[in-house]
Amino acid sequence: MDARLLAQLERIAAAGIQLLPTPELPRHFVFERAGCVVLVERRDNEFGGIGSPGALTERGFEALVERPSGPAFVFKGDERPATPEQAEAARALLRDLRQALN
């Protein structure tokens, strides 16, 4: 493992972010904290593009979006409201993950 990847993994762990085992998603890593997730593209021996924050439920990935009525988790034409705390937790996960992977 190269030094850059090791440093990224250490920063991820220090931020309290977990890497979930998701063999059903062979093209993405799934990072989780406080019930929120962010998908990151798998690229050989490094991390690729970072996706939007959201939640992982029995229906799959539900992206966090901003609506005029407030934040919501969206999944294939359906949505459910997100509490302000859930929205902030998802945004914080994305922010901290971006910092850890840079």
VENLIN-V141999 format. One record per helix or strand. SS is the DSSP state (H for helix, E for strand). FROM is the first residue (numbers start at 1). LEN is the number of residues. If there is no record, write none. Layout:
((SS & FROM & LEN) (SS & FROM & LEN))
This chain:
((H & 3 & 12) (E & 18 & 3) (E & 28 & 6) (E & 36 & 8) (E & 46 & 12) (E & 60 & 8) (E & 70 & 6) (E & 78 & 4) (H & 84 & 18))
